[in-house]
Amino acid sequence: MQRCNASRVAYDWVLIAAKCIPEGVTEKDLILVGGKAKLGEYINTRLTIPFDAAVDDNIFNTEERRAKNVYRHPNYTDGQYHDNIAVIELKTPFTDKVPLLKISPGRT
């Protein structure tokens, strides 16, 4: 099981490093967890139940979601640093329990 951080950037989209989605991994292989998780306890529980079974979100103060689509940067090559970006479209959006990434408007 690989663990990576991601950021919710829109209603049903998350931004993640492409290295977290190795070649051959599809949306069916991913579980996304958001919220103020007790990650150690969550992972120990997740490892003991079938992949397609759900974890009770209330126990860990988390929300578990599945991916609808995964888009890696087309120029990314495993093991490289450049173009190391991907976005994941969620089947079901996270609620407001999982905050959106606040992006600075930049300089004008």
VENVEN-V861930 format. One record per backbone hydrogen bond with DSSP energy under -1.0 kcal/mol. CO is the residue of the C=O (numbers start at 1). NH is the residue of the N-H. Records with the same first field share a line. If there is no record, write none. Layout:
BEGIN
CO: NH + NH
END
This chain:
BEGIN
7: 15
8: 101
12: 90
13: 9 + 10
14: 88
15: 7
16: 86
17: 20
18: 21
22: 25
26: 29
27: 30
32: 65
34: 63
35: 37
37: 39
38: 42
39: 43
40: 44
41: 45
42: 46
43: 47
45: 48
46: 49
50: 53
56: 59
57: 62
63: 34
65: 32
66: 91
69: 89
71: 87
73: 76
77: 80
81: 84
83: 85
85: 73
86: 16
87: 71
88: 14
89: 68 + 69
95: 98
END
